[in-house]
């Protein structure tokens, strides 16, 4: 699969994922904070399956 998540998008996804997981671990936001695994995984890998059906791509195009 070709990467479809750009660098800014990746940084935001990783930050949001880590924040949600930290909130879940500390008990501040409850168990739903474990949903942070999804943005953390897509940010780390650089591929977002939800972008594929819509043809979205936040990576810079190479000329």
C-alpha positions as CSV (number, residue, x, y, z in Angstrom):
1,X,0.0,0.0,0.0
2,X,1.1,3.5,-0.8
3,X,1.4,6.0,2.1
4,X,-1.4,8.5,2.1
5,X,-0.8,10.4,5.3
6,X,1.5,13.5,5.2
7,X,4.0,14.7,7.8
8,X,1.7,17.2,9.5
9,X,-1.2,14.8,9.5
10,X,1.1,12.1,11.0
11,X,2.3,14.4,13.7
12,X,-1.2,15.4,14.7
13,X,-2.4,11.8,14.7
14,X,0.4,10.6,16.8
15,X,-0.1,13.4,19.3
16,X,-3.8,12.9,19.6
17,X,-3.4,9.1,19.9
18,X,-0.8,9.4,22.7
19,X,-3.0,12.0,24.5
20,X,-6.0,9.8,24.4
21,X,-4.1,6.7,25.6
22,X,-2.5,8.7,28.4
23,X,-5.9,9.9,29.4
24,X,-7.2,6.4,29.5
25,X,-4.2,5.1,31.5
26,X,-4.6,7.9,34.1
27,X,-8.3,7.4,34.3
28,X,-9.1,11.0,33.3
29,X,-11.2,10.2,30.3
30,X,-12.2,6.6,30.8
31,X,-11.9,3.4,28.7
32,X,-13.0,5.1,25.5
33,X,-9.6,6.8,25.4
34,X,-8.1,3.5,24.1
35,X,-9.6,4.6,20.7
36,X,-6.3,6.6,20.6
37,X,-4.7,3.4,19.3
38,X,-6.2,4.0,15.9
39,X,-4.7,7.5,15.2
40,X,-1.5,6.4,16.7
41,X,-1.3,3.3,14.4
42,X,-2.3,5.2,11.3
43,X,0.2,8.0,12.1
44,X,3.0,5.6,12.8
45,X,2.4,3.5,9.6
46,X,1.5,6.4,7.4
47,X,-1.5,4.7,5.8
48,X,-5.1,5.6,6.6
49,X,-7.6,3.0,5.3
50,X,-10.5,5.5,5.7
51,X,-8.8,7.8,3.1
52,X,-8.7,5.1,0.5
53,X,-12.4,5.0,-0.6
54,X,-12.4,8.8,-0.9
55,X,-9.1,9.1,-2.7
56,X,-7.7,11.4,-0.1
57,X,-4.0,11.9,0.3
58,X,-2.2,14.4,2.5
59,X,1.3,13.5,1.3
60,X,3.1,16.0,-0.8
61,X,3.1,15.1,-4.5
62,X,6.5,14.5,-6.1
63,X,7.1,16.3,-9.3
